[in-house]
Amino acid sequence: MKAFELVVARDCAHALALLAEHSPSVRVLAGGTDLLVELKSASQVPRVLVDISRAADMKGIAVTDQGLCIGALVTHTQIMRSPLIREMFPALADAAHTIGAVQTRNMATLGGNLATCVPSMDSGPTLVALDALVAIAGAGGRRQLPLIEFFVGPRKTMLQPEELLLEIIIPRENLGKPADFVKFGLRKGQALALVNAAASLWMDWERNVCVAPRIALGAVAPTVIRAPAAEAYLEGRALTPEVVEEAARIAVGEARPISDFRASADYRRELIAVLTRRALANAYARAKAKREGELRCLA
């Protein structure tokens, strides 16, 4: 690994000042589980790394007026253990549990996983299915955009060199929205996804139909994607096996899987159909369980 200078940021504001001072040959170091591996084999390395791991103001998990806010420096282990997340969005905890080994989950951050932007990331699909936003800060101030727009291409996001990903926000209107995450890899643990999928939905129980369905897919295109045509098909329909099957078929047509040494494109298409069906069925099951719990409380 080539030499670089390491500077440690006290907080978010200090990190932004350091990025501006050392730009353009500067990178952000959070958990380091992706970046340090990259630097070992890179032909060019940044002159300066800004270590933000001690920035306590980027480590919170809290419900605010906007919704559930998760700091970019929250680790996957913290996501798994958070009572708020486990109650509102167990699918997020399920996704975090599939990321690497225990040691990796203890170090790797949610913001780092999203900013690395590999197509097979496990943290992205569930957040995309929940219409998550990202908050970004830079010299020009703070801005927000949908997470799905944050992804530009493999290992490329909307972040500018002097900008910092601050937090991820699940909008208030989606708090408690039933969701599910499923993943298929070549082994049970520490595996990159051949395909992963997430689904979320509300149910109109008076009409027994699906409302605001979302389907997100990973490892099937250059970035995590949504399946808007499948979502539009599901809107206002009862989730019968036939409807779920057709939605999965539509989702396959919206993906752009490739063939590589791990799987063929055709095999990935089969996986998209299977995992979409499972994610929708599991999200529906969680919606039913939530409804039954509410009815018991009223009884």
Disulfide bonds with the S-S distance in Angstrom:
none
